[in-house]
């Protein structure tokens, strides 16, 4: 094996610094909004909202949070203003959270919760495009894995801090106001990244051979395959509902289980991200095979099985969240990457939403049917992913 030229080594180091900066931004951002999401349900109840309002708020927020990414991605490609769109999205995303402390009606709180999701929709495709340029210099799987791991560390730490604040102070308003601290820090680091890396596209040195203005055929095949995976993946709130409604574990263990899942998510992202750079889409296929039976364990009535299922659920989340973005970056041309990420995220979110609704309905009627649907959707994605793996050339994957 030939040694890497000095200029490539230097470029890799610079790209790695950029990835770490964006990772810190995401870590602090997740500490802000994931912490808020862990207590918005009880907060809406305190403000007088009904269960239907809480369900609508969560569903509408997620649907807009994913669906609007298509338009955000399209806008980022049209204008080429990736930094402007990213910063705008983060400001909307993060400042909506501490403003919840000022909400004195559930209608206002609902609007702010949905606004937070819209902010995330605005910034995600543009940020992922910039991240993809840096990841090309260190290994796409590894670059996205590092970002996902740091992201999930924030998602793990944040709810634990919120639990501690509520234990000491007991005030939801004070807790939301406190979340302004990581939010402001996140925006500050983002601005520092903008000042130091004004043109992240220069981190990706390889030029494209084709610019026909179209998304490649393999992208659509990949989109369908990952849609099956998304539809078969259960939301944690449904798992928590199962645990709570059957009194399978004490209440205190439910948020801690989620925190542990986020930690496993981070570790899995690193392992499978590195594996992706060596094995390509086979790494994603392996992760799905490993985690596909999580529903059988998480919806059991044996606490030890539930813990095991949460571990599998965390592995699946971490591997997919890191690898799926890396694949998009590898198969979509640079000039269409914002559109590609936007469309991909929108379809992924819609598939997740539809699957979640169906599995929520099945939970009330037939738990075995829910489990079978979850497993079949994920396993059903494998033949399509195998075709994607066969069509992707190794020289393109190993940039």
Secondary structure, 3 states (H helix, E strand, C coil): CCCCCHHHHHHHHHHHHHHHHHHHHHHHHHHHHHHHHCCHHHHHHHCCCCHHHHHHHHHHHHHHHHHCHHHHHHHHHHHCCHHHHHHHHHHHHHHHHHHHHHCCCHHHHHHHHHHHHHHHHHHHHHHHHHHHHHHHHHCHHHHHHHHHHHHHHHHHHHHHHHHHHHHHCCCHHHHHHHCHHHHHHHHHHHHHHHHHCCCHHHHCCCCCCCCCCCCCHHHHHHHHHHHHHHHCCCCHHHHHHHHHHCCCCCHHHHHHHHHHHHHHHHHHHHHHHHHHHHHCCHHHHHHHHHHCCHHHHHCCCCHHHHHHHHHHHHHHHHHHHHHHHHHHHHHCCHHHHHHHHHHHHHHHHHHHHHHHHHHHHHHHHCHHHHHHHHHHHHHHCHHHHHHHHHHCCHHHHCC
